[in-house]
Amino acid sequence: MKNTIAKWEGSEIMKELDYSAMGKRIRQVRKVKGWSQDELARKAGISMSFLGHIERGSRIMSLETFV
């Protein structure tokens, strides 16, 4: 599932976001760090279920959750 956002900023278009690719990258970094989904979810203050959706690209996280 690919969610994209395009928005006009004056005469420029902001870059589209590929949430599936972002989720894959989050999963990749999590695994490199040796963290379980449960551990990362606790660190981010979200449920493990929501993290699973983020990693699959089926849910969109807020910027606050992302950072």
C-alpha positions in Angstrom: 0.0 0.0 0.0 1.5 3.3 -1.0 0.2 6.5 0.6 1.4 9.6 -1.0 1.0 13.3 -0.1 1.5 16.1 -2.6 1.0 19.7 -1.5 1.4 23.0 -3.3 3.8 25.4 -1.5 3.6 28.6 -3.6 4.7 27.4 -7.0 6.5 24.3 -5.8 5.2 20.8 -5.0 6.4 19.1 -1.8 8.0 15.7 -2.4 5.6 12.8 -2.1 6.0 10.5 0.9 6.2 6.7 0.5 5.0 5.4 3.9 5.7 1.8 2.8 9.4 2.6 2.2 9.6 4.6 5.4 8.2 1.7 7.3 10.7 -0.7 5.7 13.5 1.6 6.7 12.3 1.8 10.3 12.1 -2.0 10.5 15.6 -2.2 9.0 17.1 0.2 11.5 15.2 -1.4 14.4 16.7 -4.8 13.5 20.2 -3.5 13.1 20.0 -2.0 16.6 18.8 -5.4 17.8 15.5 -4.1 19.2 12.2 -6.0 19.2 9.0 -4.4 18.0 7.9 -4.3 21.7 11.1 -2.5 22.7 10.9 0.2 20.0 7.2 0.7 20.6 7.8 1.4 24.3 10.6 3.8 23.4 8.3 5.6 21.0 5.3 5.6 23.3 3.1 3.7 20.9 1.5 0.2 20.9 3.3 -2.7 19.3 0.3 -3.1 17.0 0.6 0.5 15.7 4.4 0.0 15.2 3.6 -3.1 13.1 1.2 -1.0 11.0 3.9 1.7 10.6 6.5 -0.9 9.5 4.1 -2.3 6.9 3.1 1.2 5.7 -0.6 0.6 6.4 -0.8 3.4 9.0 0.6 7.0 8.9 2.5 8.2 12.0 2.5 11.7 13.2 5.7 13.8 13.0 5.8 13.7 16.8 5.9 9.9 16.8 8.5 9.9 14.0 11.0 12.0 15.8 
